[in-house]
Each structure stands twice: as structure tokens, then as C-alpha cells.
Amino acid sequence: MSDSYLTVPTLIRGRLRKTSGPDAPRIYRGALPSPTAAMREELLATSRQPELLLRFLAEMDRKLDAALTLLQSEALTREFPEEGHIVAISGQGLSLESKVELRPGSHVEALIMLEEYPLRIISALCRVERSGRAALLPGMHDYACDLRYTTIAEEDRDAVIRFVFSEERKRIRQRKGERL
């Protein structure tokens, strides 16, 4: 995929929709931002409300996140009909296996499900660089392709890069643990 970006193997969900070209408008604009864990912790630490009420509100917040995740997932399935699994990812692109064959040179909008709960989705317009038969998930998916990002928000690329480094750290820890 790339010499300048670290690529890690993974197995995360992705969704696709075919587009007319690299300048096609993106459908997915992102979810409404939710408070970060740090913001929630600060609110809990500085609030003068009874602890029981704060625990109740925190639980309601988690349940609302789960409900919104489910609703958003259903809408994305309609707008992005093709489903696949991302088997490798970098800051420059990804490798995906799916049921649909994509021709090299064609363009898609890809959704990358970086986190399932709370749902964290990255959107990018991509160009299909290579296409072939599925190697890692045959039987589950028939085709494999390499996608290169043509349009991705910097904050989304940064999130992908953070994900890549996090995955690489996990792999290093696992290898160290296996040697002990």
C-alpha cells in the first residue's frame, strides 16, 4: 500500500458505496460529537449532585450511546449497501475483502468502523488501486481490493494513524509476552 505509512493487519467492519469519481460529494458527514470520557469525568468530579443521581445519569448516557449507535448503523446500511471487512489499514489507504467486485480505477466512499461502541466511523473517498480474489476471508467474501484515500479529513486520517499505532503496540506487547 504505502512506503510512508505504517500498515497493520486488522479485521474491522467497513461499508462502501460506489461513486462517480474522486470529486463526488460525500454522503457521510460524521456523527454528532459526543462528550469525551475526560469531559464526563470532569462533570462527575465537579458536580454537586448526589452520587446516586450522577451514576443514574452516567448509565442513561451509556444507554443513549448504544441506542444512537444502533439507529446510525441501520441508516448506514441503507446508504452504504456494500459490506466488507478491512484486513489491513494505514494512513494512506486500506485493503478490504467483500462480496462485491470493484474494478481498479473506480471510486468509492468507504466507511471504516474504527470502534463499535461508541460507534466511531471514519469516512473517505477512495480510488480502487488493485482488485482480485479474497485471500484471507474466502467463503465469507469473494473479492479483495486495495483502496487509496483520495479525500479524507485530517482529523479522520489522524484517527486512523492513532488506531494503526495502537494496533502495532498491541502486537508488540503480544510478541513480548510470547517470548517470556
C-alpha positions in Angstrom: 0.0 0.0 0.0 2.4 2.7 1.1 6.1 3.1 2.0 5.5 6.3 4.0 2.7 5.0 6.3 2.8 2.0 8.7 0.3 -0.6 7.7 -1.2 -3.1 10.2 -3.3 -6.1 9.6 -6.7 -5.9 11.2 -10.2 -7.2 11.0 -12.7 -4.4 11.3 -16.0 -3.7 9.6 -16.4 -1.4 6.6 -19.1 -0.3 4.3 -18.9 1.0 0.7 -20.9 2.8 -1.9 -19.8 3.3 -5.4 -19.2 7.0 -6.5 -18.9 8.7 -9.9 -15.3 9.8 -9.3 -12.8 11.5 -7.0 -14.8 14.7 -6.8 -18.1 13.1 -6.0 -19.9 14.5 -2.9 -19.5 12.5 0.3 -22.8 11.3 1.8 -21.4 10.6 5.3 -20.6 13.7 7.2 -20.0 12.1 10.6 -21.9 11.7 13.7 -22.7 14.4 16.2 -19.8 14.8 18.5 -20.4 13.2 21.9 -18.7 14.3 25.1 -15.3 12.6 25.6 -14.6 10.4 28.6 -12.5 13.2 30.1 -15.4 15.6 29.9 -17.7 13.1 31.6 -15.2 12.5 34.3 -14.8 16.3 34.9 -18.5 16.7 35.1 -18.8 13.9 37.6 -15.9 15.3 39.7 -17.1 18.9 39.8 -20.9 18.3 40.1 -22.5 18.9 43.5 -25.3 16.5 42.7 -25.9 13.3 44.8 -23.7 10.4 43.7 -26.7 8.2 43.1 -28.1 10.7 40.6 -24.7 11.0 38.9 -24.5 7.2 38.5 -28.0 7.1 37.1 -27.2 9.9 34.6 -24.0 8.1 33.5 -25.9 4.9 32.9 -28.5 6.8 30.9 -25.7 8.3 28.8 -24.3 4.9 28.1 -27.7 3.6 27.1 -28.3 6.6 24.8 -25.0 6.0 23.1 -26.0 2.4 22.5 -29.4 3.4 21.0 -27.8 6.1 18.8 -25.2 3.6 17.6 -28.0 1.1 16.6 -30.0 3.8 14.8 -27.0 5.1 12.9 -25.9 1.6 11.9 -29.3 1.0 10.3 -29.2 4.2 8.3 -25.7 3.5 7.1 -26.7 0.1 5.9 -29.2 1.7 3.6 -26.9 4.4 2.3 -23.8 2.2 2.0 -25.1 -1.1 0.7 -21.9 -2.9 0.3 -20.4 -4.5 3.4 -16.8 -5.8 3.9 -14.0 -6.4 6.3 -10.9 -4.3 6.4 -7.9 -6.7 6.6 -5.2 -4.0 6.6 -5.2 -0.3 7.2 -2.7 2.7 7.0 -2.9 6.4 6.9 -2.9 6.3 3.1 -5.4 3.5 2.4 -6.8 0.1 3.2 -7.2 -3.4 2.0 -10.8 -4.7 2.1 -12.5 -8.0 1.3 -16.2 -8.0 0.3 -18.8 -9.7 -1.8 -18.7 -7.0 -4.5 -16.0 -6.8 -7.2 -14.5 -3.4 -7.6 -12.6 -2.5 -10.7 -9.2 -0.8 -10.5 -9.6 2.9 -11.2 -13.2 3.1 -9.9 -14.1 5.2 -6.9 -16.0 4.5 -3.7 -16.9 6.2 -0.5 -15.7 4.0 2.3 -16.8 3.9 5.9 -14.3 2.5 8.4 -15.8 1.3 11.7 -12.8 2.1 14.0 -14.8 1.4 17.1 -18.1 -0.4 17.6 -19.2 1.2 20.9 -19.5 4.0 21.0 -19.6 4.0 17.2 -16.5 5.7 15.7 -16.7 5.9 11.9 -14.2 7.3 9.5 -15.3 8.3 6.0 -13.0 8.6 3.0 -13.4 8.9 -0.8 -11.1 6.2 -2.3 -9.7 5.1 -5.6 -9.5 1.3 -6.2 -5.8 0.5 -6.8 -5.9 -3.3 -7.1 -8.6 -5.9 -7.2 -8.6 -9.7 -7.1 -9.9 -12.8 -5.3 -10.2 -12.8 -1.5 -7.3 -14.5 0.2 -7.9 -14.0 3.9 -11.6 -14.5 4.2 -12.6 -16.8 1.2 -16.1 -18.2 1.7 -17.1 -15.1 3.7 -16.0 -12.7 0.9 -15.2 -13.3 -2.7 -13.2 -10.3 -3.7 -10.3 -8.2 -2.3 -9.2 -4.7 -3.2 -6.7 -2.1 -2.1 -8.2 1.4 -1.7 -6.2 4.6 -1.6 -7.7 7.6 0.1 -8.3 10.5 -2.3 -10.3 12.7 0.1 -10.1 12.2 3.9 -10.5 14.8 6.6 -7.2 15.4 8.5 -8.8 14.5 11.8 -10.1 11.3 10.3 -6.6 10.5 8.9 -5.2 11.3 12.4 -7.7 8.9 14.0 -6.7 6.1 11.5 -3.0 6.7 12.3 -3.7 6.6 16.1 -5.6 3.3 15.5 -2.7 1.9 13.5 -0.1 2.8 16.2 -2.4 1.4 18.9 -2.8 -1.9 17.0 1.0 -2.1 16.4 1.6 -1.5 20.2 -0.8 -4.4 20.9 1.1 -6.7 18.5 4.5 -5.7 20.1 3.2 -6.5 23.6 1.8 -9.8 22.4 5.2 -10.8 20.8 7.0 -9.8 24.0 4.6 -11.9 26.1 5.1 -14.9 23.8 8.8 -14.7 24.3 8.6 -14.8 28.1 
